[in-house]
Amino acid sequence: MPSVDHSMDDTDRELLNRIQSDFPICAHPYQAIAKDMNITEKDVLKRLDKLRTSGIIRRIGGNFVPHKLGYTSTLCAARVPEDKIDLFARTVNRYPGVTHNYLRKHDYNIWFTFISPSMEEIEKNLTQIASETGITDILNLPATKVFKIKAHFDL
């Protein structure tokens, strides 16, 4: 497998800072970013592609506040035997409302977030996941108060 270059220069860092919290909403966002940074749109796209293929950027997309759009969200934790981790993770990842899915060193070793139009739908999906995987020890931990509003990593 070829090695991946994880090195970044100051322009890469400036670009990452720019797209995190101030992504332009316009017909040509990469062109607007390029203009603000005094580089070309082609350079912006090339740099973002390099950052994506090297694993520094996972995705570029909007973040929404679920309840303001009429949705609900929850954090789930499951106790999954080692021999079923891959099956469980693949099954959970098939659900469109799952936004994050992590393996952790804990008795409850798989943690994932679920967003859906209703808690009833989330509960129905968790029942389906349990049925498909045989994993029944799944905690549904909806938030009661949000403390963290925004994450921005100053590079």
Backbone torsions as a table, in degrees:
resi	resn	phi	psi	omega
1	MET	NA	133.7	-178.5
2	PRO	-68.2	149.2	178.7
3	SER	-74.8	151.7	-178.9
4	VAL	-107.4	133.1	179.5
5	ASP	-84.8	113.8	179.1
6	HIS	-97.6	8.0	-176.9
7	SER	-74.9	145.2	177.8
8	MET	-130.8	146.0	173.0
9	ASP	-103.9	-178.6	-177.6
10	ASP	-61.4	-34.1	179.3
11	THR	-67.9	-40.1	175.7
12	ASP	-59.8	-44.4	-179.9
13	ARG	-63.5	-43.4	177.7
14	GLU	-61.9	-41.1	178.8
15	LEU	-63.2	-45.0	178.4
16	LEU	-63.1	-41.2	176.3
17	ASN	-61.0	-41.5	-176.2
18	ARG	-66.2	-43.0	-174.0
19	ILE	-81.4	-17.9	-177.5
20	GLN	-62.3	-48.7	-171.3
21	SER	-128.6	0.3	-175.7
22	ASP	-139.5	47.4	-179.8
23	PHE	-75.6	126.3	-176.0
24	PRO	-68.8	138.5	175.4
25	ILE	-102.3	94.3	-178.9
26	CYS	-158.9	175.7	-177.0
27	ALA	-64.4	-31.7	-177.1
28	HIS	-131.6	72.3	-174.6
29	PRO	-62.4	-36.8	-177.7
30	TYR	-71.0	-31.2	175.5
31	GLN	-68.2	-40.7	177.9
32	ALA	-64.0	-42.1	177.8
33	ILE	-62.4	-45.2	-179.7
34	ALA	-59.2	-44.1	179.9
35	LYS	-61.4	-46.0	179.5
36	ASP	-61.8	-31.8	-176.3
37	MET	-96.1	-1.0	-178.4
38	ASN	60.1	40.5	172.3
39	ILE	-131.3	177.7	-179.2
40	THR	-88.5	156.8	175.9
41	GLU	-60.3	-38.3	178.2
42	LYS	-59.9	-40.6	178.9
43	ASP	-65.8	-42.1	177.4
44	VAL	-57.5	-49.6	-177.8
45	LEU	-64.9	-40.2	178.6
46	LYS	-63.2	-44.0	-180.0
47	ARG	-65.6	-44.4	179.3
48	LEU	-63.3	-38.2	177.5
49	ASP	-64.0	-42.2	177.9
50	LYS	-63.4	-42.1	179.2
51	LEU	-66.2	-33.8	177.9
52	ARG	-72.5	-48.2	-177.8
53	THR	-68.1	-24.7	177.8
54	SER	-84.6	-5.1	176.5
55	GLY	89.7	3.2	178.8
56	ILE	-73.8	-40.6	174.7
57	ILE	-103.2	127.7	176.5
58	ARG	-88.6	-42.5	-179.6
59	ARG	-162.5	160.2	171.7
60	ILE	-120.3	122.6	-179.1
61	GLY	-173.5	172.5	-178.8
62	GLY	-80.4	153.5	171.1
63	ASN	-114.5	131.6	-176.6
64	PHE	-121.5	154.0	175.2
65	VAL	-89.0	107.0	-171.7
66	PRO	-52.0	-47.4	-174.1
67	HIS	-67.2	-25.0	177.4
68	LYS	-73.4	-15.9	176.3
69	LEU	-103.8	9.1	179.5
70	GLY	83.5	16.7	179.6
71	TYR	-107.0	167.1	173.9
72	THR	-125.3	156.3	179.8
73	SER	-136.6	159.6	179.1
74	THR	-152.0	158.5	171.9
75	LEU	-104.1	133.0	-179.9
76	CYS	-119.4	147.4	176.5
77	ALA	-134.0	135.7	-178.0
78	ALA	-128.9	145.1	174.7
79	ARG	-96.9	108.1	-172.1
80	VAL	-122.3	123.1	175.9
81	PRO	-61.2	148.4	-175.6
82	GLU	-52.5	-39.5	-177.3
83	ASP	-72.3	-6.9	179.0
84	LYS	-115.7	4.9	-177.1
85	ILE	-59.4	-49.5	-178.0
86	ASP	-62.2	-45.3	178.7
87	LEU	-60.1	-46.5	-177.7
88	PHE	-63.8	-47.1	-179.1
89	ALA	-61.8	-44.6	178.5
90	ARG	-61.6	-41.5	-179.3
91	THR	-64.2	-50.0	179.8
92	VAL	-59.0	-43.4	-176.2
93	ASN	-65.8	-16.7	178.0
94	ARG	-72.5	-19.0	-176.9
95	TYR	-82.9	125.1	-174.0
96	PRO	-63.1	-22.6	-179.5
97	GLY	-82.7	-3.1	179.5
98	VAL	-83.2	120.7	-177.0
99	THR	-103.9	-25.9	179.0
100	HIS	-143.3	149.0	179.1
101	ASN	-152.5	116.5	-172.8
102	TYR	-127.6	144.8	168.7
103	LEU	-93.9	131.6	-178.8
104	ARG	-129.2	157.6	174.4
105	LYS	-86.8	93.0	-176.4
106	HIS	-168.3	160.9	174.7
107	ASP	-56.6	-43.1	171.0
108	TYR	-90.0	99.1	-165.8
109	ASN	-99.2	-10.5	174.9
110	ILE	-118.5	124.0	179.5
111	TRP	-122.4	133.5	179.2
112	PHE	-147.3	154.5	176.4
113	THR	-104.0	146.2	-176.0
114	PHE	-133.7	128.2	176.0
115	ILE	-120.2	137.0	-176.1
116	SER	-157.6	163.7	177.4
117	PRO	-62.1	-23.5	-178.7
118	SER	-153.4	157.8	175.8
119	MET	-66.8	-32.5	178.1
120	GLU	-60.0	-40.9	179.1
121	GLU	-67.8	-39.7	176.8
122	ILE	-60.6	-46.8	179.8
123	GLU	-61.9	-39.5	176.6
124	LYS	-62.2	-44.1	179.2
125	ASN	-65.6	-39.1	177.4
126	LEU	-64.5	-37.1	176.0
127	THR	-63.9	-41.7	177.7
128	GLN	-63.8	-43.5	179.1
129	ILE	-60.5	-43.6	178.4
130	ALA	-61.6	-42.4	-179.7
131	SER	-65.2	-42.5	-178.0
132	GLU	-70.6	-31.4	-172.3
133	THR	-107.9	-16.7	-175.0
134	GLY	79.8	3.7	178.7
135	ILE	-92.9	113.6	-176.8
136	THR	-108.6	-12.2	180.0
137	ASP	-89.3	78.9	-179.4
138	ILE	-122.3	120.3	177.9
139	LEU	-89.1	139.0	175.0
140	ASN	-110.5	111.1	-170.8
141	LEU	-119.9	74.1	-179.7
142	PRO	-66.5	146.2	178.8
143	ALA	-69.2	145.5	173.6
144	THR	-105.1	-21.4	176.1
145	LYS	-156.2	138.2	178.1
146	VAL	-97.4	127.1	179.2
147	PHE	-105.1	-37.4	-177.2
148	LYS	-90.1	119.9	-177.1
149	ILE	-92.4	-43.0	-172.1
150	LYS	-151.0	143.0	174.0
151	ALA	-114.1	124.4	176.1
152	HIS	-137.5	123.9	-178.6
153	PHE	-101.6	108.5	-178.0
154	ASP	-75.1	108.8	-178.7
155	LEU	-97.8	NA	NA
